[in-house]
């Protein structure tokens, strides 16, 4: 947090490193998942205990569909994918 605070104070951009990447045609909303009761740890692992973040959980369509089914969430194609 000290490094982030120093970067914010200096005005320098934060050198983020992308860990999770989903295709542009997937409409993903953190807010919708949190509103539905999901916890950060469900998809990102125990981030509060990490010094560095790395990809801990698969983010494939199959993994997302399995999670939706386990939590009785919708699984229609256009629920997560933009129509083309």
C-alpha positions as CSV (number, residue, x, y, z in Angstrom):
1,X,0.0,0.0,0.0
2,X,2.9,2.3,0.7
3,X,4.2,1.9,-2.9
4,X,0.7,2.7,-4.3
5,X,0.4,5.8,-2.0
6,X,3.9,7.0,-3.2
7,X,2.9,6.6,-6.8
8,X,-0.4,8.4,-6.3
9,X,1.4,11.2,-4.5
10,X,4.1,11.5,-7.2
11,X,1.5,11.5,-10.0
12,X,3.2,8.7,-11.8
13,X,1.0,6.0,-13.3
14,X,0.7,2.7,-11.5
15,X,2.6,0.0,-13.5
16,X,-0.2,-2.6,-13.4
17,X,0.5,-6.0,-14.8
18,X,-2.6,-7.7,-16.2
19,X,-3.2,-11.1,-14.5
20,X,-6.7,-12.0,-15.8
21,X,-7.8,-11.3,-19.4
22,X,-11.2,-12.2,-20.9
23,X,-12.2,-11.7,-24.5
24,X,-13.7,-8.3,-25.5
25,X,-17.0,-10.0,-26.5
26,X,-17.6,-11.2,-22.9
27,X,-19.6,-8.8,-20.8
28,X,-18.2,-9.3,-17.3
29,X,-19.3,-7.1,-14.4
30,X,-17.6,-7.4,-11.0
31,X,-20.5,-5.4,-9.5
32,X,-23.1,-8.0,-10.8
33,X,-21.1,-10.8,-9.2
34,X,-20.6,-9.0,-5.9
35,X,-24.3,-8.1,-5.8
36,X,-25.1,-11.8,-6.3
37,X,-23.0,-12.7,-3.2
38,X,-19.7,-13.7,-4.9
39,X,-16.6,-13.0,-2.9
40,X,-13.3,-11.9,-4.5
41,X,-11.7,-15.1,-3.3
42,X,-14.1,-17.2,-5.4
43,X,-12.3,-16.1,-8.6
44,X,-9.1,-14.6,-7.4
45,X,-8.0,-16.9,-4.6
46,X,-6.9,-15.7,-1.2
47,X,-5.6,-12.3,-2.4
48,X,-5.6,-10.8,1.1
49,X,-2.8,-13.2,2.1
50,X,-0.7,-12.6,-1.1
51,X,2.3,-10.4,-1.6
52,X,1.9,-10.7,-5.3
53,X,-1.2,-11.7,-7.4
54,X,-1.1,-14.5,-9.9
55,X,-3.8,-16.4,-11.7
56,X,-5.0,-19.0,-9.3
57,X,-8.4,-19.9,-10.8
58,X,-9.3,-20.9,-14.3
59,X,-11.3,-18.2,-16.2
60,X,-12.4,-20.3,-19.2
61,X,-16.0,-20.5,-20.4
62,X,-16.3,-24.0,-18.9
63,X,-15.2,-22.8,-15.5
64,X,-17.6,-19.9,-15.6
65,X,-20.5,-22.1,-16.7
66,X,-19.7,-24.6,-13.9
67,X,-19.7,-21.8,-11.4
68,X,-23.0,-20.4,-12.7
69,X,-24.6,-23.8,-12.5
70,X,-23.4,-24.4,-9.0
71,X,-24.9,-21.0,-7.9
72,X,-28.1,-21.3,-10.0
73,X,-27.1,-18.3,-12.1
74,X,-28.2,-17.8,-15.7
75,X,-26.3,-19.7,-18.4
76,X,-27.9,-18.4,-21.6
77,X,-25.3,-17.3,-24.2
78,X,-26.4,-13.7,-24.3
79,X,-26.2,-13.4,-20.6
80,X,-22.4,-13.1,-20.7
81,X,-21.7,-12.7,-24.4
82,X,-22.4,-9.7,-26.6
83,X,-24.6,-10.6,-29.6
84,X,-22.7,-10.2,-32.9
